[in-house]
Amino acid sequence: MPCVSYIERGRFVFNTARRGSDVASILADYDRQIDAYHTEAVAISVGAEDYSKGQAGLDTFKENLKKLVDKINASRKLAVVITPYPSKDPVQNTNIALYKAAIDAVVSEDAKIVDFSSIAVSNINDDGTLTLEGHQAAANLLKNALGFGSTTTSYNFHLKNLAPGSYSTEKKENADQITAKANGTTLEVHAGGVSDSGAKLTYTLTDSNGQIFSGSASASDFTVSGLKAGETYTLMVSDNSRSDGVTETYKPVSVKITDGSTGTLISETSDSEYDFSDLLKSEKALTYLFMGDSITHGVVTNGYDNVPQLFAKYLDELGRKDDVVINTGVSNATIATTLDQIETRLKRYQPDVAVIMLGTNDCAKNGENNVAATGSTSNGAISVTEFKNRYKTLKQCQYPHCSACSMCNDQLWSASGDFRGVLCFDPGSSKRNENRNTGTGDRCCQSS
């Protein structure tokens, strides 16, 4: 039996669909709804919002679909167009046939078309939504058409990893950091862990008024002169020396330009407590990321929604149609494998909220518990103490400005040592859908 890597299991789907969207609205909001996530593939699901317009809307639909697919292809993404599934209304089925023919005529040579017309009417609810069996049938049609799994088709492709240099990440927790000292109005800076021969550093200094000064350095030790005496600056330094083109950022440093003063690392923690309901009242669109194992991934659900899908529906019911839910759960994941892939499963997305559920595979194998009541372990399981320590390490890898990072301490655990769970969020973040660096194994963005 061939070995399947965790990256191959991690073909993450970003569902940016919004209630009431048609092809025209997706095209108009392309930058925010599709391009912001830098995916390798984009699936457009054509639905009632388009075909209910009938013959009168057909020409406009074809024009917009062609523009949308061309834009997807121009971005070097794989374009997938999903046809509407049948309706219980004969009039609408006539419209569906018209729009399916239009899809075939307009984009058959430029996109992979997945035909949902074979879904049985018995798998459609009275309100037009799919039953559990209908969802399973749709998933199988999509999987078979794209050549996933063991099914052999005439159209096989392999999604690629994120392009080198297309994202940035933090320096590892144990890496050397930035030291800075004021000498008059000159700032003397040392970047740890960088060789002078290969140093490729960039930096920004931001003063209390928000004015930014930037520059570059070719050595681990460099100076910035001409700064304002008495002013406090935030120093951000990035290391661009990695051979794969990925930029690593150091932790930010705050320094006051007073002779002899030294910089201090800006704390990533906060003692403030936030009410989760405040996030649901936010005027800005938020991104929620769910990370875990097969329970989060949603393996073999038989058409039922997994937890991230249920949460996305909950947000929709609250009227938060612009919020995005990302699921980076991977079957068989442990805390160790998650830490090993933390860049590709969390950091690139800069989520406002990170929800984590891990531990099943740390203590069990093939469904059997391998941690005894006495705390002894077998068959590769880890102890409760080691599990606790790894979870703390994982929590410290969260979103760099997470306001809940104080949970990294024993607040994660009750007095008896029972695990309480993790919810990490940054309600003060201004980085919503713009400037999002994403990735993780393979990625697909679906809109409808």
N, C-alpha and C positions, 0 to 999 in steps of 0.2 A: 504494500500500500504506500503510495507516494507521500512524502512529508509535505505538509502544508504550513507555510510560514505564517507568523502572526500578521505580517504586512499584507499577505494575500487574503487573510481573513478580514482585514481592516478596510474593505472598500466602503468607505463611509458615504452616506447619502444625506445631503443637505436638502431638506424639504422647504423651499421658500414659497410654496404655493399660498395664495391668498383667496379667501372667499370672494367670488364675484369677478375674478380676473379673467380677461380674455387675451387672445394673442396680441391685440393692439396695446393693451395696458402693460403686458410683459415687455414688449418691444420698447415702449416709452420709458420703462423703469429698468432697462437692461443693466445699467451700471450698478445699481444698488441691489437688484434682485438676483442677478446672475454673476456679473463680472467681479463683484467684490470678493467672491469666494475662490477665484482662481482654480476652478475645477478642470478636470480632464474631459468630462463629458457633461452634457446638458440634455435632460429629457423634458420635452414639452408635451403635456397631456392636454389634448383638445377636448373640451367639454361643452356642456349645455350653454355656457355663456357665449359661445360662438355659434354652434349649430342651431340654436333656437331662433336665430335671426333669419334663418331660411334663405331662400333665393336672393332676397334683397341685400343680404350682407355677404354674399359669397365672394364677389369680386374684391371687396375690401379685405376679407379674410385671406384670400390667396396672396394679395399684395403684401400684407403684413407678415404672413407666414414665410414668404420668400425672403423678405428683408431680415427677419429674425434668424432664419437658418443661415443665411449668408453671413450675418454678423457673428454667429457662433463659430462658423467655419473659419472666418477671418481671424478669430481669436485662437485658432489652432485647437479647438475643442471638438470632440465627437458630438454631432447633433443627432438626437433621437427624437422622433415624433411619434406619440402614442395616439392612435385613433380613438374616437369615442366608443364606449361600449353600448349595447342595445338599450332601448327604452321600452317600457310597457305601453307607451303611447304610439299608435301607428303613424300619426302625423309626424311626430319627432323622429321616428325611424326613417321616414322619407328624407327628412333633413340630414340625418346622420349619414345616409347613403351618399347624399350630395357632397357633404364635407369630407367624407372618406375618399371619394373620387377626386376631390380637389387636392387633398393631401398627396395622393398618388401622382397626380398630374404635375404638381408644382415642385415637390422636393424629393421625388423618388431617387434621383441621381445624386442628391446632395446630403441626404440624411438616411439613417436607418429607421425604417417605419415598423412599428410594433402594432400589429392588428389585434384589437380587442373585440372585434365583431363576433368572434366565436363564443364569447361568454354567454352562457345560457340565461334566458329570461328568468328562469326559476332561481337564479342566483342574484336577482335584483329585488330590493325591497320596494314596497309600494311608494315610498317617497323618492325613488330613483337612485338611492345609494346601494352599494354592493353589500350582499350578505357576507358572512364569514367565508363561506365557500367561494363566493365571488372574488373576495380579496385574494384568496389562495390561488384561484384560477388566474387572476391578473398577474400575480407574482410569478407563477410558472410560465405564462406566456412571455413575460418580459425576460425572465432568466433564459428560456430556451432561445428566444430571438437573438439575444446578445451573446450566446455561447458560454454562459457561466455553468458551473457544475460539471457533471459527467456527460451531459447531453452534447452530442456532436452535431453541429449545424454547418451550413455553408458560409456563415458569417461569424468568424471568431476574431476577437481582438484582445489585446492585453493592455490594460490601463497602465500608465507609466507613473513612476514616482515624481515627486515635486522637482521641478527644474532647479539645478544648482544656482545658488545666489538669489533665489526669488523670495527669501524670507530672512528674518534675523531672529536671534535667540539670546537669552541671558548667558553670561558666564556661569559655569557650574558653581554650586554652593561652596565647594571647598577650594575654588580657584583664587589665585592672588587677586587683590582688588586695587583700587586707585588710592594713592596717598597724595595729599596736596598741602602746600605750605605757602603762606604769604610772605613775601620779602619786599617790603615797601608796597608799591602798586603792581608788583610782578608776582604772578602765581607760578610756583615751581611744582611740577606734576611728575609723578612716577606711576607708570602702568605696569603692574606686576604680571609676571608670566609671559612677557614679550621679549624676544631677542632683538637687539639693536639692528642686526643684519637683515632681519625680515619684518621689521615693524611697519605696519600700515595702519596708523591710528587716525581717527577723526574725532573731533570734540565740539561740544557746544557749551557756552556759558550763558546762563539766563539770569538777568538781574531781577530785582524786586518789582520792577515795572513791566516785566515780561519781554524786555529787549534782549535779543539773542545775538551772541557773537560766536562765530564758528571758525574752525580751521583744521589743519591736519598736521601730523607729526610722523617722522620717519625713524624715531628712536623712542625707547621706553621712557627716557627722561626728556621732558621738554618744558618750555616756559611760555607763559602768555603775559605780555606786558601791556601797560597803558590802562590798567583797570582803575575803577573809581575807589578811592580810599574810603573805608567805612561801609562800603556796599557789601551786601551778602549775595553771593552767586550760587547757583546750582550748576554743578559740573557734570556733564554726561560724556563719557568716552566710549568709543566703539573700536573693536579690533577687527580689521578687514583682511587679516593675513591667512585665513583658512584656504586651503587649496580648492575646496568645493564651492568657494564663493559666498559661503554663509557668513553673515556679519554677527559677531558676538558683542554684546553690550555689557559693560561693567555696571555695577550698582552705582546710583547717583550719589554725589558727594556735595554737601553744603559747606561753603567756606566764606568767612568774612575777611575782607581785605584790610586787615590790621596787622602791622609788622609782627611776624612770629606766630601768628595764629595758624592752626592746622585745620584741615577739613575733617568733617565727620560724615559717616555714612548716613544717608537719609533712611529713617526707619520705615520698614514695609508693614509694620503692624499698627494696629489701632485698638485702643481699649473701648472705643465706642461700640454700642450695641445698636443694631438696626432691626427694624421690623420688616419681615419679608413682604408684608402687604404694601410697604412703601414702594417697592419695585413695581408692583402691579398698578400703581398710580402714576408711574413715571410718564412724562410726556414724550420721552424719546424711546425709540425702538431698542429692545434689549436682545442680547444673544445668550441663550442658555446652553450649556454643554453638559451632556451626560456621559460619564466615563465609567466603565466597569467591565464585567465579563459577559457570559452568554445571556444572563438574566437581563442585563441592560441591552445587549446586542439584539435580543429578541429572536433567538434561534428556535425553530420549530414551534411557531405560535399557532399554526393551523388557522390562520386568518384573523386571530385576535390581535389587538394592538399591544405593543410593548409599552413599557413605562414612559419613555420619551414621547411616543406617539400620543398616548393618553394625555400627557402634560401639554403637548401642542394643541390638542383639542380643547383642553381646559382654558388655555390662553385665548383661543379663538372664541370660546363662549363668553369670555370676559370682554370681548371686543378688541383684543390686542392683536390685530391682524398683521402688524408689521414685525412682531417679535419672531425670532428665528430659533428653532431648537435643533441642536447638532448632537448626533449620537455617535460617539467614537468607541462604543463598547466592542470588545473583541472576545470571541468565544475562547474559553480556557485561560483567560488572562489571570495573572496573579499580580500582587503588588510589585514583585521583582520585575516581571516583564513590562509592566506599566511604567515603572521608573526608567527602565531601559529605553522606552519609546516616548518619554515625556514630551520631547519636542514635537513629535509627529502626532501625538494624541491629545495635546492640550495647548502648549504654549503658542503655537502659531495662530491660534484662533482668537486670542485675547477676549475670552467670553466675559460677560458681566456676571454670570453665575456659573459655577462649576459644581455639579452634583456627582458624588462618587459613591459607587457601591462595589466593594471588592472584599474578598476573604474566603469565598466558598472554595476556590481552587487552592488556597493556601493551606487549608486544613483537611481537604478531602480529595480523593482520587477515585475516578470511576464510580462516583456516588457513595463511596464508603468513607466515613469519618475516620481520620487517622490521628486525632488528638484525644487522648484518654482523659477521663475526669480528673486524674492526678496531674495532668499537664504534660505527661510524657508523649512523645510523638513517634511516628513510624511512617515508612513509605514516602519519605521526602517532605512530609508536612513540617510546618514551622511552629514553634511554641507561641503561646499567647503573648509572652514578653517580646519576642522577636517580631510578631505581628504588629504589636503596638508601636515598636520602634520604627518599623518600616512605614507604617501609616503616618507617623509623624514626619518622616522624611518626605513621603509623598505630599503631605499637606504643605510642607515648606517649598515644594516645587510649584505651587499654585500660581495663579495670576500674580505678577510681580507687585501690584499695588493693592492686593486684596485686603479689604478692611476687616476680614474675619480671621486673619492669619494668627491672631492670638489663640485661636483654637488649636494651633500646633502644640500647645502645652497640654497639661493634663486635663484641660477642659473637655477634651475628646472622650474622657473616661470618667465613669462614676467612681465613687469611693471604693467600691468593690472590684473595680477593674473592668467592668462591663463596657463594651464599646457603645458610644452614643450616636455615632454617625457624623458625616461631614457635609456641610453646605458652605461653599465659599463664594462670596460675591463682592462686587465692587460697585456699590450704588453711586459712587461719585465719579465714575469713569466718564470721560468725554469721548472715548474711542468706541463708537458704536459700530456703524456699518462702514465708516470711512477708514482708509489706511489699514485695512485688515490684512495681516500676513497669515495665510492659511496653508494647510496641507495635511497630510497624514496618510501615508500609504497612497491609496488611490481614492479619488473623490468624484462624486457625481452630484450635480445640482438638479433638482426637479422642480419645475414650475407648472402651474396649471391655472 
